[in-house]
Amino acid sequence: MPNLAQHAALAVDDGLARRIRAAIVQHAVTVTDAPKPADGDPGEDEDRPRRGLALRVLDDPTVLVARFAWVMGANATIIAAYVAGGEQGVPDTDIEFVVGQEWDRLATVAG
């Protein structure tokens, strides 16, 4: 488990923030391109916050980068890569994975 100083350093790293911003915009485009559930479909309620977050990201991704960055710092794989190699040590695929994995959770918080 990362120590708090490592978590905090990752969360405020400007280079990593730019890459997180790119990843959340890409994911937002994917979410908005997906077909919407039909009215009354059981998935409609679950889809609403997901799409809402996507629209917020597309409107101004900078506002939500910090939330995703702090969540990234709680991921053992991301923090290990960051500690070993700094911002450049974190693979894009890991950033994209965590964005996708945490999207719904942050959608309910950011809602």
Backbone torsions as a table, in degrees:
resi	resn	phi	psi	omega
1	MET	NA	136.2	-178.4
2	PRO	-69.0	152.8	172.5
3	ASN	-82.7	167.5	-173.8
4	LEU	-65.7	-33.4	178.8
5	ALA	-64.8	-41.0	178.2
6	GLN	-65.4	-43.7	179.0
7	HIS	-59.7	-47.1	-178.6
8	ALA	-65.5	-40.9	179.6
9	ALA	-61.3	-43.3	178.6
10	LEU	-63.4	-43.7	-174.2
11	ALA	-65.3	-23.0	-178.0
12	VAL	-113.3	12.7	179.4
13	ASP	-73.2	118.5	-176.2
14	ASP	-62.6	-40.3	179.5
15	GLY	-64.6	-42.4	178.3
16	LEU	-67.1	-37.3	178.8
17	ALA	-60.5	-39.8	178.2
18	ARG	-63.1	-40.0	-179.5
19	ARG	-71.6	-38.0	175.6
20	ILE	-63.2	-42.1	178.4
21	ARG	-57.8	-45.7	178.9
22	ALA	-61.9	-41.8	-178.7
23	ALA	-66.7	-39.5	-178.8
24	ILE	-73.1	-31.7	175.4
25	VAL	-66.7	-44.7	177.9
26	GLN	-59.6	-42.9	-179.6
27	HIS	-68.3	-37.4	178.2
28	ALA	-61.6	-40.1	177.3
29	VAL	-63.5	-42.4	178.0
30	THR	-60.9	-43.7	-179.4
31	VAL	-64.5	-44.6	-177.5
32	THR	-73.4	-23.3	177.5
33	ASP	-78.8	-20.9	-179.0
34	ALA	-68.9	146.3	178.6
35	PRO	-61.8	139.3	176.6
36	LYS	-76.6	143.8	173.7
37	PRO	-64.0	150.0	178.4
38	ALA	-67.1	152.9	175.7
39	ASP	-54.6	131.4	179.4
40	GLY	86.8	-9.4	177.6
41	ASP	-65.5	139.9	-179.9
42	PRO	-57.4	-27.4	179.7
43	GLY	-79.6	-7.9	-176.2
44	GLU	-62.0	-43.4	-178.9
45	ASP	-65.7	-36.5	178.0
46	GLU	-72.1	-31.1	-176.5
47	ASP	-77.1	-30.0	-174.6
48	ARG	-56.5	-52.6	180.0
49	PRO	-66.1	-34.1	178.4
50	ARG	-60.3	-47.8	179.4
51	ARG	-70.1	-35.0	177.9
52	GLY	-60.8	-43.9	177.7
53	LEU	-64.1	-40.8	179.2
54	ALA	-59.8	-42.9	179.5
55	LEU	-67.0	-37.7	176.7
56	ARG	-64.0	-41.7	178.9
57	VAL	-63.7	-45.1	-179.2
58	LEU	-66.5	-29.6	177.4
59	ASP	-71.1	-44.3	-179.5
60	ASP	-160.1	88.9	-175.5
61	PRO	-63.4	-27.1	-177.1
62	THR	-59.0	-34.3	-176.8
63	VAL	-61.9	-33.2	-173.9
64	LEU	-103.9	-3.6	-179.3
65	VAL	-59.0	-43.9	-177.1
66	ALA	-60.2	-40.3	179.1
67	ARG	-61.1	-45.1	179.2
68	PHE	-67.9	-36.7	-179.8
69	ALA	-63.2	-42.2	179.1
70	TRP	-66.7	-35.5	176.4
71	VAL	-68.4	-38.2	177.5
72	MET	-56.5	-40.9	-177.8
73	GLY	-65.1	-15.9	178.5
74	ALA	-91.1	-4.4	-179.1
75	ASN	-90.7	121.5	-175.2
76	ALA	-59.6	-39.2	-179.2
77	THR	-67.2	-44.3	180.0
78	ILE	-63.8	-48.4	-176.0
79	ILE	-65.9	-37.9	178.2
80	ALA	-62.6	-43.3	178.4
81	ALA	-65.1	-39.1	-180.0
82	TYR	-66.8	-44.5	179.6
83	VAL	-63.5	-38.7	-178.2
84	ALA	-73.9	-35.4	-172.2
85	GLY	-139.3	13.5	-178.4
86	GLY	67.8	-161.6	-177.2
87	GLU	-58.0	-40.6	-178.8
88	GLN	-70.8	-17.0	179.2
89	GLY	-77.1	-13.2	-178.2
90	VAL	-91.6	113.7	-179.4
91	PRO	-66.2	144.2	176.4
92	ASP	-54.3	-39.3	-177.9
93	THR	-62.1	-34.4	177.7
94	ASP	-69.7	-40.2	177.6
95	ILE	-62.7	-47.3	-179.8
96	GLU	-61.7	-39.3	179.3
97	PHE	-63.0	-46.8	-178.4
98	VAL	-67.1	-37.9	176.1
99	VAL	-58.3	-49.1	179.5
100	GLY	-64.1	-40.1	-178.5
101	GLN	-66.8	-36.8	-174.3
102	GLU	-98.4	-2.5	-175.1
103	TRP	-54.2	-52.1	-176.2
104	ASP	-64.8	-39.0	178.3
105	ARG	-61.8	-47.1	-179.6
106	LEU	-72.3	-25.0	176.3
107	ALA	-63.9	-38.4	-179.5
108	THR	-74.0	-30.6	178.5
109	VAL	-77.3	-43.2	-175.8
110	ALA	-78.0	-17.7	-175.1
111	GLY	-43.5	NA	NA
